[in-house]
Amino acid sequence: MNKNIFGDRLITCSKDPLTGYFRNGCCDTDDTDLGMHTVCIIATNNFLKFSKQVGNDLSTPLPEFGFDWVKSGDGWCLCALRWKEAFENNCAPMVVLEATNEKTLDVIRIEDLIAHAYRV
């Protein structure tokens, strides 16, 4: 069972849009997830624009791949290195800490995640 950054049970990130490497709504991961889709974000227009500019367009539908799109306010399991890149460029979206996989801590400092915590 995957755990969050606090070592507790990983909670659901989003069912609408359905997210996660396994498309189960959670930021679960395993060794086949080379992109490490482990950071549960709340998308913003600023982040979506940045992500598109650096080659990861999340805001354009790709129905042939079963992908609608991500819009501002949506939860999404983002690749840890993409979040870190956005952070380094002052475009990091907020993070749902309880839904962010502990594997994220292999590449991102917990302090940086906490500083971007999404509060409901």
C-alpha positions in Angstrom: 0.0 0.0 0.0 1.3 3.4 -1.0 1.7 6.1 1.8 1.6 9.8 1.8 4.6 12.1 2.7 3.7 11.8 6.4 3.7 8.0 6.3 -0.1 7.7 6.5 -2.5 6.1 4.1 -2.6 7.9 0.7 -5.9 9.6 0.1 -7.6 10.1 -3.3 -6.4 13.0 -5.3 -9.1 13.3 -8.0 -11.8 11.1 -9.6 -12.9 13.9 -11.9 -10.8 14.2 -13.8 -9.6 10.7 -13.1 -6.0 10.9 -12.3 -3.0 8.9 -11.3 -0.5 6.6 -13.1 -3.0 3.8 -12.7 -6.0 6.0 -13.3 -7.5 5.1 -10.0 -7.8 8.6 -8.6 -4.7 8.2 -6.3 -1.0 9.1 -6.8 0.0 5.5 -6.4 3.2 4.4 -8.0 5.5 1.5 -8.7 8.7 0.7 -10.5 6.9 1.0 -13.9 6.0 4.6 -13.3 9.1 6.2 -14.8 7.5 9.7 -14.7 6.8 9.3 -10.9 3.3 10.7 -11.0 3.3 11.2 -7.3 2.4 14.9 -6.4 -1.3 15.7 -6.0 -1.7 19.2 -7.2 -4.5 21.7 -7.5 -4.0 23.1 -11.0 -3.9 26.8 -11.6 -4.0 28.7 -14.9 -0.5 30.0 -14.2 0.9 26.4 -13.8 -1.1 25.0 -16.8 0.4 27.8 -19.0 3.9 27.1 -17.7 3.5 23.3 -18.2 2.4 23.8 -21.8 5.3 26.1 -22.4 7.8 23.5 -21.3 6.2 20.7 -23.4 3.7 19.1 -21.0 0.3 20.3 -22.3 -2.3 19.2 -19.7 -5.0 21.7 -20.9 -5.7 20.4 -24.4 -8.0 17.4 -24.7 -6.6 14.2 -26.4 -9.8 12.1 -26.7 -7.8 9.4 -28.7 -5.9 8.7 -25.5 -8.9 9.0 -23.2 -7.6 12.3 -21.9 -10.1 15.2 -21.6 -8.0 18.0 -20.0 -7.0 19.5 -16.7 -8.4 22.9 -15.8 -7.8 25.4 -13.0 -9.1 24.0 -9.7 -8.7 20.3 -10.7 -6.7 17.8 -8.7 -4.1 16.0 -10.7 -1.2 13.5 -10.0 1.8 15.4 -11.4 5.2 14.1 -12.1 7.5 15.0 -9.2 10.2 16.4 -11.5 7.6 18.6 -13.3 6.5 20.0 -9.9 10.1 20.7 -9.0 10.7 22.4 -12.3 7.6 24.6 -11.8 8.8 25.3 -8.2 12.2 26.4 -9.5 10.4 28.7 -11.9 8.0 30.2 -9.4 5.0 28.5 -10.9 4.4 25.6 -8.6 0.8 24.7 -7.9 -0.6 24.0 -4.5 -0.2 20.4 -3.2 -2.6 18.2 -1.4 -0.1 16.8 1.1 -2.2 13.8 2.3 -2.7 12.7 -1.3 1.0 13.2 -2.3 3.0 9.9 -2.4 6.0 9.5 -0.1 8.1 8.6 -3.1 8.0 12.3 -4.0 10.4 12.9 -1.1 13.1 11.2 -3.2 13.3 14.4 -5.3 11.5 17.2 -3.5 12.1 18.5 0.0 9.2 18.1 2.4 9.6 21.8 3.4 8.9 22.9 -0.2 5.8 20.8 -0.4 4.5 22.0 3.0 5.1 25.6 1.9 2.7 24.9 -1.0 0.1 23.0 1.0 -3.4 23.3 -0.3 -5.8 24.0 2.6 -9.4 23.0 2.1 
